[in-house]
C-alpha cells in the first residue's frame, strides 16, 4: 500500500499526504519497544494501547496518536524503539 485516500464526505476518517487519520487527526502507529520502557509507553499513551509479538527483550506496540506527538516521543526514546508503521 502506497497511500490512502478518503472521500471528503467521510464522517469518521480523513487522509492527508496518503496517511489515514481519524477525525481527531490521530494516526495508528506501530513500533517495537524494549520491554523495560513499557511503563513509559503506558504513562504517555494511556490505556488505548495494543501490545503484541512479545519476546524476552522487546514488544510490538500499536497506539493512536497525533503525528507531532509521536514524533516528539520517538525522538526522546529513539534508543529504545523502532517505528515500523507508518
C-alpha positions in Angstrom: 0.0 0.0 0.0 1.5 3.3 -1.0 -1.2 5.8 0.2 -4.7 6.1 1.4 -7.3 8.5 0.1 -10.6 9.1 1.9 -13.6 10.9 0.3 -14.4 14.3 1.7 -17.8 13.2 2.8 -16.5 10.6 5.2 -17.7 11.4 8.7 -15.2 9.2 10.6 -11.8 9.4 8.7 -9.7 11.8 6.7 -6.4 11.4 4.8 -3.5 13.8 4.5 -0.4 13.0 2.4 -1.7 9.5 1.9 -1.9 8.8 5.6 -5.2 7.7 7.3 -6.4 9.7 10.3 -9.5 9.6 12.4 -11.4 12.9 12.8 -9.2 13.9 15.8 -6.3 13.7 13.3 -4.7 10.8 15.2 -3.0 8.0 13.3 -2.2 4.4 14.2 1.5 4.0 14.8 3.2 0.7 15.3 6.6 0.4 16.9 8.9 -2.1 18.5 10.0 -1.1 22.1 12.4 -2.5 24.6 10.4 -4.1 27.3 12.0 -2.0 30.1 10.2 1.1 28.7 6.7 -0.4 28.8 5.8 1.7 31.8 6.8 4.8 30.0 4.7 3.8 27.0 1.6 3.3 29.2 2.3 6.6 31.0 2.5 8.5 27.7 -0.2 6.9 25.6 -2.7 5.8 28.3 -5.0 2.8 28.1 -5.7 2.6 24.3 -2.5 0.5 23.5 -2.2 -2.8 21.8 0.8 -5.0 22.7 1.8 -7.9 20.5 4.7 -10.1 19.4 6.3 -10.0 22.9 9.8 -11.5 23.3 12.1 -11.5 26.3 13.6 -8.2 25.3 11.0 -6.4 23.0 7.3 -5.9 22.4 5.4 -4.6 19.4 3.2 -1.6 20.4 0.3 -0.1 18.4 -1.1 3.3 19.5 -3.4 6.0 18.1 -1.6 9.3 18.4 -1.3 12.7 16.7 1.8 12.6 14.4 3.6 15.5 16.0 3.2 14.0 19.5 4.6 10.6 18.2 7.5 12.4 16.5 8.5 14.1 19.7 8.1 11.0 21.8 10.0 8.9 19.3 12.9 11.4 19.3 13.0 11.2 23.1 13.0 7.4 23.1 14.9 6.7 19.9 17.5 4.5 21.6 14.7 2.2 22.9 12.2 2.0 20.0 11.9 1.4 16.2 8.9 2.8 14.4 7.7 0.2 11.9 4.4 1.8 10.6 3.7 4.3 9.1 
